[in-house]
């Protein structure tokens, strides 16, 4: 079968599988169909029963490609194209166990695509001694692995350089999946109600009033031109962005410097040399950040002045941030996904 594509999609690979003849089989029991790229098309390619003799030259490198696992009844277990949205590094390892996905990848040349069928018993029992999960038994006791690769091999260093972006995309996909859960709205309402109750406590209201006076004095002394949110955060956009504002659940990337009002630096993204990534509006950071970053467009640079009740409150943070300390952050919203 021949199909025109630069990187074979899973729908096309499924079509290749259905029209590509019978599965071949390795000595270790992996059933497979491999399709090589010929011009702008893909054609069936067979592999020696003893494996690919050129694989030793690829060990330690990485294919770049998309991978999908399904049950024998086509329920999707994992899909890197859906979850990450770009080809991921697929390690080419020294083969210490035959019959597993590592051996399947060893059969692929860069640019190949393949469909591999494993009996679940052969994958799970040799590794863990555990029984086959019920959902796999119900799925036909078979695991299908679909792989579509690019023509490029990359080094370990190149694969490591891709990890921050891959992790960020994976985090965004996990958050999207979580938000689709029926429990998500309930959990978010409970979190918002608990936060509102805490902020309404008399001691917190009194501290917020005290912090507001301190922040207004700071703004005046430093000639800042700031806006105030209903919750008490002050912000000033230093450089407007041109991108979208983040929505709850989206993953944002933020460069920042955090200081006390005295000017003492307590934290900075410069320490790691990369922005911090987190899902907005999910309680992964202090409330002042969840609220303040959500005001900005992608690409914006801004100053946030956050009252202590929306920062670290009466507990402070370590030795650097005392209790009841209003904070200043200079932030840059680098990305929104």
Buried (B, 14 or more C-beta within 10 A) or exposed (E): BEBEBEBBBBEBBBBBBEEBEEEBEBEBEBBBBBBBBEEEEBBBBEBEEEBBEEBEEBEEBBBBBBBBBBBBEEEEBEBBBBBBBEBBBBEBBEBEEBBBBBBBBBBBBBBBBBBBBBBBBBBBEEEEEEEBEEEBBEBBBBBBBBBBBBEEBBEEEBBEEBEEBBEBBBBBBEBBEBBEEEEBEEEBEEEEEEBEEEBEEEEBEEBBEBBBEBBBEBBEEEEBEBEBBEBBBBBBBEEEBEBEBBEBBBBBBBBBBBBBBEEEEBBBBEEEEEBBBBBBBBBBBBBBBBBBBBBBBBBBBBBBBBBBBBBBBEEBBEEBBEEBBBBBBBBBBBBBB
